[in-house]
């Protein structure tokens, strides 16, 4: 499709590196095993791919940061072996050079603040290695920021991993931006949202030029960030709560706040975040295969590994549960209608989800998103914004441009 080829397609979230940590090689054809590999990125017209650096909540002090670096090492090695096809980019200028050279512009996003282990020097080191966004929390809260999952279950933040300097005095502060009435005033000792150290993380990310990713964060954390950030925020892989009311999606007030902040919400492809009926269908599926699942759990896999295995073993049933592409487009439509076309993008979460829309089997099917947007009457200009332009705008707005050294007389 010509328009898809002309657009700069930027996907802000892909978890394929987790598969490389299990021994798979994305230089090979992994069709049927993963959603992504180098050849299929090309086939899908992906120009900019943010590779997620991820470890779950089983990693913590002395392990999370180390694992993050091992995963970054993996991406470095892949890019080095395929320098004619891929380029690791740390700046908008480097991204533009990669695209002009017809290479996949590879960016790094760290999915989970637990990987900095409560240390700003670890944040600096990850930035130096190329991380250009940090998702403040994954499903697990850090000691300094509460997650959406934990807030929804009233689980308190864990204790700090490191000795952390506390606020000089207890105080209250009001949000600079409009927030729901019950969130408009928080206290320093609140059990939800950002702590004093959490606000230092946000401010430091602004200084570094590192995008603040608010996917996975709780509402209190979200509004705390909106109150203090000086740069546009990223929501790298989330959807609309009003269509699918799950804790990972954004409510209308949050969508509007991102727009006022000039940020971007990149829509997730997961059926469970797109379709409000998916959870019921999945529960029925689990019930019908309970004996198998109980047997598998004895091997102590992660929840995602269980889902992934059952998706492959019972493909027909799994495919029937998948949301239609039309629902993904509905989420995009909703954000555009509520906030404007400048504040929505693509954050597929491929290889981090077991159930993408029926028509989108892997990254090579990305042109179908463009086709769907065209059929809904979007202009070429607006489609280019959604496919990548809005994300790139936020990346550029966060980047710190070093002043040139004065010329030698």
N, C-alpha and C positions, 0 to 999 in steps of 0.2 A: 504494500500500500504506500503510495507516494507520500502522503501527509505524514505517515508514521516514520518514514525514512528521513523526511525533512526535519522533523521535530528532534530536539534533544531529549531523549527519554532517560529520566533519572528515577531510579527506584531507591528509596531511602532505607530499605531494610530487607536483607536476605541473610538467612542463617546457614548457608551451605558450608561455612567453615566448621560447623559442628560435625558435619559428615566427614570432613577431612581428618578430624581428630579421631575418628573411628576407623581410619584406614582407607577411605575412598579417595580417589584421585579425580578432580574435576577436569583434568586434561583428557580424560577418557570419556566415552559416551556412557553416561549414567542413566539414560532413559529407562524408566521403570523402577529405578532405585532412588532417585532424587528428583527434585523439581528443576535443578540447575546443573549446568556444566559450561565450560568455556564456549563450546560450539553452539549451545542453545542460547547463551547470552547474545551471541552474534545473530542467530536466526530470529530472535525476538526483538532485535533492533535496540537493545539496551546500550546506551551510550555512557551512562554514569551509574555505577552500582556501589551502594554503601554495604560493605560486608560487616555483619554483626559479630562483635567479639562477645562471647557469651559463656557464662558458667552459672549453674543454678545455686540455690541457697545452701547446698551442702558444702560449698566453698566459702571460706572466711579468712580469718587472720592467717597469714603466711602461706595461703594457698590460692586465694582468688586472684590477686595481682600476678602471681607467678603463672597461673593458667592463662590469664589474659595475654601475657607476653608470649607464651608458647603458641597461642592461636595467631597472634600477629606475626610471629616467625613463620608460621605456615603460609600466610598470605604473601609475605615477602619472598619466600622460596618459590611459590607458584608464579608470581609476577616475574621473578628473575629468570625462570625457565621459559617464560613465554613473553619476553620483552617486545616481540614483534606484534603481539596481540593485545597486551595489557600494559597499563602504566599506573603505578601508585601515585596518587595526587594528594598534595597537602594544601594547595592554594587554588583559588579560582583561575589564576593564570596557567598553572600546571594542568588543570582540568581542561581548559580550552585548547592547550597544546595537544593533549591526548586525543581529544575529539577531532581536532583538525588532522591528526595523523591516523585517524580511523582505528584508534585503539580503545579498548574498554578502560574508562577512567575509574580506577578502583579507589574507593574511599573507605575509611575505617570509622565505625561507630561502636562505642562500648555500651553494651546493654546491661546496665546495672551498676549503681554507685558503690555496691559492696566491693567492686574490684579495685577501688582506690584505698580500701582498708583504712578509712578515716584519716588519710594522709594527703595533704596538698602536694607534697613532692612526688607522690605516685601519680597524681593528676597531671603534673607538669611532665613527667616522664612519658606517660601515655600520649600526651599531646605532641611531644617531641617525636615520637615514633609514628605519628600520623593520625591519631584519633581526632576527628573533627566534630564529633558530638559525644556526649555522655547522657545516657538515659539515667536520670537521677536514682530511680529504683527499678528493680524488676518486680516480680510479684512479692518478693520479700522486702520489707522496710530495711533501711539502714538505721544506724543510731541517730542520724541527722535528718532523715526525710522519711515520711510515711508513704507506703504504697497504696494503690487503689484497692488491692485485694485485702490488705490488712485493715485499712480504714473501714471497708465494707463489713468486716467481721469483728471490728473493735479490738483488734490485736495491737498491743502497744509496741512502740519502737524498741529494739534491743539495746542493750548497754553498749557504750562506745568500745571499740577495739583498741584504741590508743588513748593516752591522756590527752584530753581536748580542752583548750582554753574556753572557759565559759564567758557568757556575756558579762560586761562590767557591772551591770545592774539589771534587776528584773524590770521589765517595762512592757507596755502594750503599744501597739501601733495599728494604724488604720490602713486599709488598702487604698492605693492610689486609683485603682480601677474599680469599676462597678462589680460587685460580687453579691451572691445571695445574702439576704439579711442575717441568716444564722452563721455566716462565715465572715461577716464584715469586721469583726474584732477578735483578735487572738492574743493570748498572753504568752510571754516568753517561756513559761513552764508548761505550755500545752503539750499534751501527749500525742498530738497529731501535727502534721505540717513540718516546716523547717525549724531546726534548732538554730542557735547562734552560729554554730559551726556550719550548718547547712547553708546559711545565708552567705557565709564566707566562701563556700564552694561556688555558689552562683556568681558572686561578684568576681571571683578569680577566673571563672570560665569566661565572663564578659571581657576581662582584661586580656586573656589569652587569645580570644577569638575562636572559642570553642562553643558550638551550638548547644543550647540547653534543650534536651529532649524530654518532653513531658508525657510521653506514652508511659503507661504503667503507674504513674504517680497518682496519689490520692488527691481528692478535691482540695483538702487543706494545703497540701504541698503545692498544688497547681496555683492556688490563689496567692500563696506566699511568694512564689517565683514571679508571678505577674506583677506583684507589688514592687519588686526591687530590681528586676532585670532592666538593663539599659539597651539590650539588643533584642531583635525579633527571636521568638522561640520556635522550636520545631516540635511537632507531634508526629513522630516518625512512622507509627503504624497503629492507628486507632480509627474508630468509626463513630457513628451517630447514635447517641443513647435513645433519642426519641423514636428511632426506627427499631433498634435492638437494645433494650434496656439491660445491659450487663455492665459490671463495674469498670470494665476496660474502655468503655466508650465515653464520649464527651457530651455533656448536657448543653443546651442551647446557650446558657450564659457563658460557658467555657468557650464555645465556638466563637461567639461574638468577641470575647476577650482576646482570643488569638488574632482575630481580624484587627481589632484596635491596636494590638501590639505589632501589627504588620508581619506576623509569623505565618506558618503554614501547617495545615493538618493533612498528613499523607494517609490515605485510606488503606486499611488492612484488607487482605483478601480472604481472611478466615471465615468460613461459613458460620461459626459460632458467634462472630461479631457482626455479621451481616443480617442473619435471619433469626428472628425472635423465636421461631419454632424449632430451630436446630437442636437446642438442648433437650427438648422433649423426645425428639427422634433418636438422639444419641443415648438417652437414658433407656429407652425401650430396646435399643440395640444391645446395650450392655447387659440388661436384664436377660435377654434371650441367649446371651453367650457367657453367662456368669461362671459356669464351671470351667470354661476355657480360660477366662480372665483370672480366676482364683489360682489356677494351676500355673499360669504365666507369672503371676505376682510372686510366687515362691522364689523366682530367679532374681527378684528385687530390681527390676528395671525402673526407669523413670516413667511418670505418667505419659509423657509424650511418646516414649518408645513403645508403650503398650498400645496407644492409639495408632501409631504408625504401623505396627505389626498387624493389628486387626484390620486396618484399612486395606492392606495388601492381601491378607488371607480371605477376606470377605468383600471383595471388590464390588460386586453387584449391589450388595446392601449398602456399602459405604457411598457408592456413587449416587444412589437414590436419595441419600440424606443431604447431599451437597446443595448449597444455595445456588440459584441461577445467577448468571452474569447480570441480569437486569437489576437484581438487588444491590450489587456493587455500584451500578450506575445510579440507583436511587439515592445511595448515601452521598455520592458526589453531587447529584442534583440538589439534595437537601442543603448541603453546605453552601453551594453556589447561591441558592435562593435566599438563605438566611444571612449569609455574610459577604458573598461576592466571589467571583471566579478567581480572584487573586490569592485566595487563601486555602486552596485545596490541591493535593498532589497524590502521588502513588507511593505506597509503602507496603509492598506485597506480603512480606513475611514468608515468602516461599522458603521451603526447607525448615521452617519453624512451625509449620501448621500441617495437619494431616488431611484437612478438608478445604481446598480452594473451591471457587465456583465451578460448576459442572463443565463449562466451556473452556476454562483456563487450567489445563492439566499441568502446565509448567511454564517456564519463562518464555519459551518459544511462541506461546499463544498471546503474548502481550499486544500484538497488533489488533486483536479482537476488542480490546478496550477502546482503541482509537476508532474502530469501526462502529462500536456502540455509541460513542459520543457523537460521531457524525450523524448517525441515524436519529439521535435525539435533538439534532438541530444546532449543536454547538458550532461556532465559527472556527476556522483554522487557527486564528490567533488565540482564541480561548483554549482550544485543545492543546496547543503547544505550551500554554501556561500550566495546564493540569498535568501534562505528561512529564514536565521537568522544569519548566521556566520558573515556577513559583519556588520550588526547592532551591534552585540555583540562586535566585534573588536573595533568599534567606542566608544561604552559604556566604554570598558576597557581603551581605550586610554585617555578618558576624566576623568576617576575616579582618585581621589586623594587618594593615599594609605598612611595612617598615619604611621609614623615611630614607630616601637615598642619601648616601654619604656625599658631602660636599666635594666638588671637583678639585683636584690637586692643581694649584696655581702653576 
